[in-house]
Amino acid sequence: MSRLRRGFDIGLIGLDGVGKSTIATALQRALVARGIPTLVQSWRRAVKESDNRFVRSLLAEIHAGSHRMIWGSAQRSTGDVRALFPEGAVDVVGREFIQTLKATDVTRNDCRALCAAGWLELAADLALQLQEVQPRLTTGQSVILDSFGLKPVAKLLAVSSIVAREDGDNDSVKLIKRNLRLILDVYGSWLRPDAGFLIDASAETAWRHRERDPKGIGLVEDLAIAGRRGRAPFLELQNAVNEIYREAVTEWGWLTIPVGEESLPRATERAVSAILEDLGRRSLI
């Protein structure tokens, strides 16, 4: 009897709006065409689509906790942000309430709460890996993580560090840096996929892509949770996050795929070709 071959997991990481989801979908089609059953996965998809009620509830609760941590310490010029929150975790992470949060003006936040929210995001990512990804791999299915979990964690720690610097809290800046080092170690070991790829673009490129996106700027894509919105805060955060990504993928030996101002179809085609070639070198396909 032939032994079932274990599937493999792929992580894609990169700035907001640079085409990761589009690349993941095209890559999934290419792998399926080669006879490799493949799923594109993320925590948000799992909350909606997992056939395991435990997994759906677990991920919703952890991410709701992250939102409550971020916004529970946020200050507004008028009113209490906490009063806006619904009771149910699924409602907290739902798109309707996310739009409410996006429209909420914050004047400042607490670096400690933002750092803690980053750890909650890591916990959710570990839950996704243990409860959804690993079981699928054992059945021979491969999984593409179209937004590798380091992304939201890196953004929250970057905002936390920016807030600490603005507050003149150098001790917290140093502590956040030590937290980030430990987080990178966790992602480089417990959460490291079989293959990973940085979709590498400049913050300016990401901004231009977001300007064309009818959905606009996402919830933690600029510094809105710390009281600053718009182009300059978007670039500041994305540049800080890019430094974290580049440090991580260099350490982990991931392939970097640069994307610029070329059309999305052309960038997608080139990225998928590079990924397939790398998977072949790793003897995964």
N, C-alpha and C positions, 0 to 999 in steps of 0.2 A: 504494500500500500504506500502510495506516495505521500510524503509529509507536506502538510499545508505550509506554504511559504508565508512568513510574517509580512504584513504590510510595512510601509515606511511613512514617516511624517516629515512634512516640509514646512518650514517657517518663512514667511515673507515679512520684512520689516522695512519701514521707510516713512518719510514725512506724510502728513495728511494731504490727501488729494492728488497723489502722484501716480495713481493707477494700479495699486496693489490688488484690489478686488477684481478689476478687469483682467489683470494678468493671471490671477488665481483661477478664474472661470475658464480662460483660454487654456491654461495648463491642465486643468481637470479634463477638458475635452480631448486634449492631446494624449493624456495618459490612458483615458478610457478607450480611445481609438487603438491603443497598443495592447488592449486586453487587461489593463490594470484598473480594477474597481477603485474609484477615488471619490472622496467626499471633500467639499470645501466646508470648513468648520470655523466657528467663532463662538464666544460665549453667548452673544445675542441670538445667533441661530439656534444654539442648543436650548436656550430658554423657551423659544417658540416651538422648536421642531423635535426635540428629543422625545423618544417614546418612553422614557423613564421619568416618572413623576418626581422621584427623589432628586434626580439631577436638575430638573427644571426648577424645583423649589430651592435647592441648595444654591445654585448660581444666582437666582433672583435675589435671595436673601443677602448673599455676600455683596453683590453689586449695589443693592439698596443701602447696605451699611456704608459702603464707600461714598455714595451720594450724600447720605446723612452726615457723614464725617466732614466732607468738603463744605457742605452748605450750613451745617449746624454751627460752625464758627465764623461763617461769613457775616459781615456787617453791612447793613443798608442805611441809607439816609433816613428812610421811614419804614417802619414795620419790621416784623420778625420773619426771616426767611423760613424758619422751622414751621411756622403756622401754615405754610403753603403745602406741606408734605401730606400726601394721602397715607393711610395706615398700611395698606397692603404692599408687599415688596414688589409684586408684578406691576402694580400701578406706578410705583416709584421709578422703575426702570423702563416703563412704557414710553413710546415716542411722544404721546400727547403731553405727559408731564415734563419730559425733557425739553419740549418747546417752551413750557412755562419757565423752566429754569434758565433757558437761554435768554428769555426776555427780562429776567430779573437783574436789576442793577445792583452790583456789589461795590462797596467803597473800600474794603480791605478784608484780609483773611489772616488766619493763624498758621504759621509755617509748620507747627507741630501737627495740627489736624491734617494738613495736606500730605505730610510725610506718612502719617498713619493710614490715610486713605490709599496711598501707594502700596502699602503692605497688604491691605485688604484686596486690592486688585491682584497682587501676586497670589494670595490665597485662592482667589477665584480661578486663576489660571491653573494652579496646581489641581484644584478640584476638576476642572475641565479635562486636564490631562489624565488624571486617575480614573475618572468616572465615564468619560466619553471617548477620548482618543485611544488610550491603551487597549481597552476592550475591542475596539474596531480593528486595531492593528493585529491583534491575535487571531482574528477571523480572516486575515488576508487582505482586508481593505486598507488602502492608503488614505492619508488625511493631509489636506493642505490648510494650514492656518494662515488665512489671508491677511491677518493682522496679528503677528506674533505678539504674545502677551507682554513682552517688555515695553511695548509702545505706551500704553496708558500709565504704567508704573513710572517710566522715564519722564513722561510729561508732568506727572504730579510731583515727583521729586525735583524736577527743574523749576516748577513754579514755587515749590516750597523754598528752594535755595534763593530764588529771586526775591521772594517776600522777606526772608531772613536778612539778606543784604540790604534791602531798602529800609529795614527796621534797625540796621546797624548791629545786628545780633551775630557777631562773628563766631561765637561758640556754637550756635545752631548751624551756621554754614558748614563748619567743620564736622559736626555730628551728621548732618544730612549727607555729606560726602562719604562718611564711613558707612552709612546706611546703603548708599548707592553701590559701594564696593561689594558689600555682602549680597545685595540683590543681584548684581551681575554674576557673582559666584553661584547663586542658586539657579539662575537661568542658564549658566554655562555647564551645569551638572544635572540636577534633577529635572529641569525643563528643557534640556537641549534636544532639538529635533535631530533626525537622521541627516537632514540637509537643510541649510538655511541660506537665505539670499537677501542682501540689502538692495532695495530699489532706491538708488542714490540720486537725489535731486537737491538743488539749492533751495533755500527758503523762499527766494524770489520766485522760482518756478512754481513751488507749491502755492504761493499766494496768487499767482496768475491763474492757476487751475481752479482755486477756490473762488476767485472772482467770477469765473464763468459758470460755477456750479449753482443751480437754482436753489439748492438747500442752504447755501451760504456757509458761514463759519460754524464749525461744530462746537460742542459744549466746552471742551478743554483744548482748543486749538490756538487761542490767543491767551491773554492774561485776564479775561473777564472775571474769573473766579477770584482774582486778586485786585479787581477794581480798574483794570485798563483794557479797553477794547480797540480793535482796528488794526491797521496795517503794521504799524511799528511794533506793538505788542505781539502780533502774530509772528513777525520776523524774529523778534527777540527770543520767543519761546522755541520756535522751530530751529533756530540756529543752535540753541543750547541743547536741544534734543538730538540734533544731528551729530554733535560732538560725542554724545553718549553712544549713539548707534555705531559710529565709526570706530570708537574705541573697542566696543564689544565685538563687532564682527572681525576686527583685526585679531583680537585675542582668540576668537573661536575658529578662525580659519574659514569664514564664510566667503562666498563669491559676492563681489560688489558689481552691480549692473547699473551703470550710469544712465540716467534719462535726462533729457533737456527739453528743448522746445519743439522736438519733432512731434508729428501727429500721434495720437493715442494708439491707433491701429498699428502704426509702424513700430512704436516703442514696445507695444505688447508682443508683436511678432518677434522682435529681436530678443526681448527678455525671455520668452518661452523657449526659443531656440537655445539660448545660453544655458537656461536651467536644465533642459533635456540633455544637453551635452555634458553638464556637470554631473547629473544623476548617472549618466552612462559611465563616466570616469570612476564614480564611486561604486559601480556595479550594483546599483539599485534598480536599474532597468536594463 
